[in-house]
Amino acid sequence: MIIYYSAGGVKPNAFPETMVGDSVNLMLSFHDMKNGKPSKRFQRILNEIDKPNREPYGGKHWRDLIDLELNELPIGIPQSHFLDSGSFSLWTEAEKYGEKNDCGEWEFYETDMFWDYLKSYAKFVRKYERGLSHYANIDVLPFRSNKTVPKGMTSEELTWRNQIELEKLGIHPVPVVHRKSSMEWLKRYLKKGYQHIGLGGAVDISQPQNREPFRRWVDLCFQILCDKQNGLPVVDVHGFGMTGFYIMTRFPWTSVDSTSWMKYGAFGNILVPRKRKGKFVFDTIPLCTGASNGSRHLKTTGHVSTMPLAERKVVDEWLEFCDVPIGEWHVDDDGEVVTDSLGITTDCDFRSFTNLRFFEELQKHIETKPFISQRAEGFGFE
């Protein structure tokens, strides 16, 4: 399985290719390509692609990157680059448009603004396809208002329309099916012969009441997508935003994309694999522990500074494996936190890099096995 790293920003922790090198898999968003032009980050990738006799870039250690400015950072050519169409941002704009104009969200997708966006996306893909491995359809997420949707304007129908319109403009995006959509839509894309299909709609599964219905929906999708004889998907399947541990490891994805490596770090946490028989293992939910000196867990057993000794030993061994320091700090007489040295407790970059290493190792260990529905054991690890 491939894990695409969705990221942004200008610091090293938001540039996984600087850490991993040419083997990284990236997902950038067209919504960040202002006025249909490459972002600074994507332009740098294109520049690397266009270099004659370019030497492969093997990545750098965090120590070599931590103080560098954006224009000083080395950069790799992604092993695979999946361009996100910016559908989630458009979905938010559609909701605002409906509220402002007292109309249905679907009406946004009939505006000149939207059609200009669609044409710009197609033009961008055609022009810069040398830097893209895959690119998504401009899918329409399920509407959030309670207004009655007219015939032909459901999110599924508009998503299908956009797929066809983009194909008319000479590009071939990966179609996307969303949670709450009928399985008939998934069957339609299969019947039409698409060899790469995305499953989306994970935006609200952080809410506990949505998790099990979402899992059931994904389960139904894979029942349709998998061969009845060998239990493996008959097409490539990408999971948009599906990096919850259960979802990611329960189903035989071809790929998923993640911002988790960066978000966990930003919220003060690191992911640490469990150990079994003296070895790190990736077949069970990792330990997510508070690491920031500003964490709300600082005075609980959920922080590296106060956790039980047995768990702390595993954390220390993982940090040694990643070659990342713990960081030193103290509280001065005025109650202010003072950083003595950089590390996971004192700097977000270090936490994000540690999490990146976790996902890189997880990616290496996931083994696709035949899918068996109804929550039976059927997909695991080596």
Secondary structure, DSSP 8 states (H G I E B T S, - for coil): -EEEEE--SSSGGG-HHHHHGGG-EEEEEGGGSGGGS--HHHHHHHHHHH-TT--------GGGTTT--GGG------SEEEEE--HHHHHHHHHHHHHHHTS-GGGGGGSHHHHHHHHHHHHHHHHHGGG-SEEB--------S-S---TT-SHHHHHHHHHHHHHHTT---B-EEETT--HHHHHHHHHTT-SEEEEE--TTTTSHHHHHHHHHHHHHHHHHHB-TTT-SBSSEEEETT--SHHHHHHS--SEEEE-HHHHHHHTTEEEE-EEETTEEE-SS--EEEE--TT-TTTTSTTBTTTS-HHHHHHHHHHHHHHT----EEEE-TTS-EEEEE-STTT-HHHHHHHHHHHHHHHHHHEE-----STT-S--EE-
